[in-house]
Amino acid sequence: MSGQEQRGPSRGNQSHGGGSFDGQRRNDRGRTRNRGQGGSPRRYSQATPGQRNRSADPARLVAFKTLREVSAADAYANLVLPKMIREYQLDRRDAGFATELAYGALRGQGFYDAILSTLVDRPLGELDPAILDALRIGAHQLMAMRVPKHAALDQTVSLARAQIGAGPSGLINAVLRRVSERSAEEWTAQLTEAAEGESGKLAIEHSHPEWIVRALRGALIAHGRDGSELASLLAADNAAPVVNLVALPGLGDLSGALDAGAEAGELLADSATYKHGDVARVPGVREGTVRVQDAGSQVMARALANTALPDGGEDRYWLDLCAGPGGKAALLGAIAVQRDARLTANEPAAHRARLVENSLDAVPHDYWMVTEQDGRSYGGEEYAGDYDRIMVDAPCSGLGALRRRPESRWRKAPRDIPELTSIQGELLDAAFSAVRVGGVVGFVTCSPHQAETRLVVEDFLKRHPDARLLDTGAEVSKVMYPDAPAAGHELGAGSTAQLWPHVHGTDAMFMALLTKTA
Ligand SMILES: C[S@@+](CC[C@H](N)C(=O)[O-])C[C@H]1O[C@@H](n2cnc3c(N)ncnc32)[C@H](O)[C@@H]1O
């Protein structure tokens, strides 16, 4: 199936190069439409769908429909919203309004629900979910957007009347009027006074689940920072992240992006930030040679690629063990071409493996292949010592990317963590078996949670006396601050590196670089 040179005997479920994604796209579009229609029972509405859509302000309608898909169909706002914006042909201004409204209402859900709970005479869970979504959208306009009070009320009530029905719109009108009687600061003061403990108060104030507030406090301390930074970290989770661009080394360049209004990235070379709307219009993005990628992810991929192999030996076979959807794989693949190395990008979920192929498509096909295996199978004898560099960008809670996925904080639970840490340890073990003596493994999570970062690495080092932790902070510094890599760059305690949204402006990515000594 692949013309690429390979290591290890059998390679099941491999693919190489393109493949058709038409079916997938059709399915996605169809499913989205169906979900939109089937979200919650519209038993109150007497209007036809055509009438409903015509009578609602399109930006608010798009935001409302996005919330409906997120709550009724477990959809991801960052996937649904752009499709809706296209479907409703919103112009740039309306698209910006819809984005701020939908993302803000989702991020602020904890705070808004706390307000609403004081005004509704039954548990919010007993309300029709569509009514609750309309209330959240109204509350966000009133509390956090520069929308005149009368417009926030009138437009939200009209939207509710058109989308849900006349009866519920009366309730929504009454509740939102009560919300509007106080400012966000007054509501915060009232609610935090009633909340228990520092974490409980911060949870209300910054709209995070309380267990995440506690976990982030623990993470700051575990990575050598001060717990007093917690409020800044929580606030950074609520700020819209700027779009980061990277030109694939040797394949793309950022000159067109800079001409189109992008600004050179401050954190690392060959990156840019873009703040002017539809990024697909930026030269190179459609061609796949310029990518949208968080600066933290760029740093992690480059740090793994740039770390000198401790024994200076062969550097030809690279493995990205958990590659989907392929952001880091594309960067690693492009660098592999420059260094005449070969990248195997592994992703067990079939639909995500297709995304990896798509992501690697701009990279010459002779240099990479995609496998679809459980990453733990790379711990088998047949792969032992096959690879010179391995990226383990492990499945994790994603607590480091809350600002990017506005609904995600409400979908996670503390019980998710033990299962994740155990697979993280197993994947790291597998990578360590597959790396050769003197090779390098980069263990990465998009979470600063102590259990998913330092503790995984500490446990791993106890299991593997032949493993040595490299000075990851130094390697990451060389990527981020090539002119002054030795200066203290707040990358954390010990020999691991932890980035932070409130310090570095990136997702809270963690990295530990390890080598095999014997
Ligand atoms: C954090 S994401 C990787 C992100 C990716 N490196 C990128 O930059 O685009 C983790 C990936 O691990 C995959 N995964 C989950 N279980 C796995 C396993 N047992 N072996 C390998 N990969 C796994 C998930 O499907 C997911 O795509």
The ligand as an ORCA input file, in Angstrom:
! r2SCAN-3c Opt
* xyz 0 1
  C      -4.437     14.926     21.472
  S      -4.995     14.070     20.099
  C      -3.615     14.169     19.026
  C      -3.518     15.482     18.296
  C      -2.564     15.419     17.116
  N      -1.243     15.006     17.501
  C      -2.478     16.735     16.379
  O      -1.553     17.500     16.592
  O      -3.359     16.989     15.562
  C      -4.935     12.418     20.628
  C      -5.264     11.406     19.562
  O      -5.007     10.110     20.110
  C      -5.910      9.217     19.546
  N      -5.950      7.996     20.371
  C      -6.879      7.623     21.274
  N      -6.574      6.404     21.760
  C      -5.428      6.025     21.158
  C      -4.636      4.848     21.220
  N      -4.954      3.817     22.011
  N      -3.547      4.782     20.440
  C      -3.200      5.805     19.637
  N      -3.928      6.938     19.530
  C      -5.026      7.040     20.280
  C      -7.200      9.993     19.495
  O      -8.090      9.417     18.556
  C      -6.711     11.372     19.106
  O      -6.790     11.537     17.719
*
